[in-house]
Amino acid sequence: MSLEENKKLIRRLYEEGLNRQDAAAAAAFYAVNAKNHGREVGRTGMQKVFEALLSVFPDFNYRIEESTAEGERVVCKVTMTGTHRGQPTLPDVFGGMLAGVSPTGKRVKVLQFHSFRVAGGQIFEHAAVRDDLGMLQQLGIVTRPA
């Protein structure tokens, strides 16, 4: 696949899966042996991750601000927005920081960077860096020092 086709695949992941809050559709973009943050979780595991994200922010939405591709790698700068309405169904999502935290009903806007390795029209690897501290501050869970 070309670099543009790889970028288009990632746009489709967000548009046709994540932004429709469809965990199964989003997971279908991943290979059966896909890795997430260095661990092999497969397509089934990715669906569980997406379901867990939706359990916390059922209305989440990702907007791609920038994307770049080189070789098999696509990297995106995205803004995630959503309303904190639940608790994670997997303890490790959001680094475990929201496990046991009662829903606040607050909206967040979080800067994230996602890196994907794409081959043959499928995602084989994903990793992300998120502004989790900013998210926790927006939710009122962590306050800034005086």
C-alpha positions as CSV (number, residue, x, y, z in Angstrom):
1,M,0.0,0.0,0.0
2,S,1.1,3.6,-0.6
3,L,1.7,6.1,2.1
4,E,-1.5,7.8,1.2
5,E,-3.4,4.5,1.4
6,N,-2.0,3.9,4.8
7,K,-3.1,7.3,6.0
8,K,-6.5,6.8,4.5
9,L,-6.8,3.5,6.4
10,I,-6.2,5.3,9.7
11,R,-8.7,8.0,8.8
12,R,-11.2,5.3,8.2
13,L,-10.4,3.7,11.6
14,Y,-11.4,6.9,13.2
15,E,-14.3,7.8,10.9
16,E,-15.9,4.4,10.4
17,G,-15.2,2.8,13.8
18,L,-14.2,5.0,16.7
19,N,-16.2,8.1,15.9
20,R,-19.3,6.0,15.4
21,Q,-18.6,4.4,18.8
22,D,-18.5,1.0,17.1
23,A,-15.8,-1.1,18.9
24,A,-16.2,-4.1,16.5
25,A,-15.9,-1.9,13.4
26,A,-12.8,-0.2,14.8
27,A,-11.2,-3.6,15.8
28,A,-11.8,-4.9,12.3
29,F,-9.0,-2.6,11.0
30,Y,-6.5,-4.5,13.2
31,A,-4.7,-7.7,12.3
32,V,-5.6,-10.9,14.3
33,N,-2.2,-10.7,16.0
34,A,-2.0,-6.9,16.5
35,K,0.1,-5.4,19.2
36,N,-1.1,-2.5,21.4
37,H,1.6,-0.7,23.4
38,G,4.0,-3.5,22.8
39,R,1.8,-6.3,23.9
40,E,0.1,-8.8,21.5
41,V,-3.6,-8.4,22.1
42,G,-5.0,-9.2,18.6
43,R,-8.1,-8.0,17.0
44,T,-10.3,-9.4,19.9
45,G,-8.2,-7.6,22.5
46,M,-8.4,-4.3,20.5
47,Q,-12.2,-4.7,20.5
48,K,-12.1,-5.1,24.3
49,V,-9.9,-1.9,24.6
50,F,-12.4,0.1,22.5
51,E,-15.3,-1.2,24.5
52,A,-13.5,-0.2,27.7
53,L,-12.9,3.3,26.3
54,L,-16.5,3.6,25.3
55,S,-17.6,2.5,28.8
56,V,-15.8,5.6,30.2
57,F,-16.5,8.1,27.4
58,P,-19.5,6.8,25.4
59,D,-19.6,9.8,23.2
60,F,-15.9,10.1,22.5
61,N,-14.8,11.6,19.2
62,Y,-11.4,11.9,17.6
63,R,-10.3,14.7,15.3
64,I,-7.1,14.1,13.3
65,E,-5.2,17.4,13.4
66,E,-2.2,16.2,11.5
67,S,-0.9,12.9,10.1
68,T,2.3,11.8,8.5
69,A,3.4,8.5,7.0
70,E,6.8,6.9,6.3
71,G,7.3,3.3,5.3
72,E,4.8,1.2,7.2
73,R,4.3,3.9,9.9
74,V,1.5,6.4,10.3
75,V,1.6,8.9,13.1
76,C,-1.3,11.2,14.0
77,K,-1.8,14.1,16.2
78,V,-5.4,13.9,17.4
79,T,-7.8,15.7,19.7
80,M,-10.1,13.4,21.7
81,T,-13.3,14.9,23.2
82,G,-15.8,13.1,25.3
83,T,-18.0,13.1,28.4
84,H,-17.0,11.1,31.5
85,R,-20.1,9.0,32.0
86,G,-18.8,5.6,33.2
87,Q,-16.1,3.4,34.6
88,P,-13.7,1.3,32.5
89,T,-14.5,-2.3,31.8
90,L,-10.8,-3.1,31.7
91,P,-8.7,-1.8,34.6
92,D,-5.7,-0.8,32.4
93,V,-7.3,1.6,30.0
94,F,-6.2,5.2,30.6
95,G,-3.2,3.7,32.4
96,G,-5.6,2.6,35.2
97,M,-6.1,6.1,36.3
98,L,-9.9,6.1,36.0
99,A,-10.5,2.6,37.5
100,G,-12.9,3.1,40.4
101,V,-13.4,6.8,39.7
102,S,-17.1,7.7,39.7
103,P,-18.3,9.4,36.5
104,T,-18.0,13.2,36.8
105,G,-20.3,14.1,33.8
106,K,-17.6,16.5,32.7
107,R,-16.4,16.9,29.1
108,V,-12.7,16.7,28.3
109,K,-10.6,17.7,25.3
110,V,-7.3,15.7,25.2
111,L,-4.3,16.0,22.9
112,Q,-3.0,12.6,21.8
113,F,-0.4,11.2,19.5
114,H,-1.0,7.8,17.9
115,S,1.5,5.7,16.0
116,F,0.4,2.8,13.8
117,R,2.3,0.2,11.8
118,V,0.2,-0.7,8.7
119,A,0.9,-3.6,6.3
120,G,-1.4,-5.2,3.8
121,G,-4.3,-3.0,4.6
122,Q,-4.3,-3.9,8.3
123,I,-2.9,-2.3,11.5
124,F,-0.3,-4.5,13.1
125,E,0.9,-2.2,15.9
126,H,-0.5,0.8,17.8
127,A,0.9,2.9,20.6
128,A,-0.1,6.3,21.9
129,V,1.0,9.2,24.1
130,R,-1.8,11.1,25.7
131,D,-2.1,14.2,27.9
132,D,-3.6,12.1,30.8
133,L,-2.6,14.7,33.4
134,G,-4.6,17.3,31.5
135,M,-7.5,15.0,31.2
136,L,-7.5,14.3,35.0
137,Q,-7.3,18.0,35.7
138,Q,-10.3,18.6,33.4
139,L,-12.2,15.9,35.3
140,G,-11.3,17.6,38.6
141,I,-9.5,14.4,39.8
142,V,-6.2,16.2,40.0
143,T,-5.7,19.9,40.8
144,R,-2.9,22.1,39.8
145,P,-0.5,23.2,42.5
146,A,-1.0,26.7,43.7
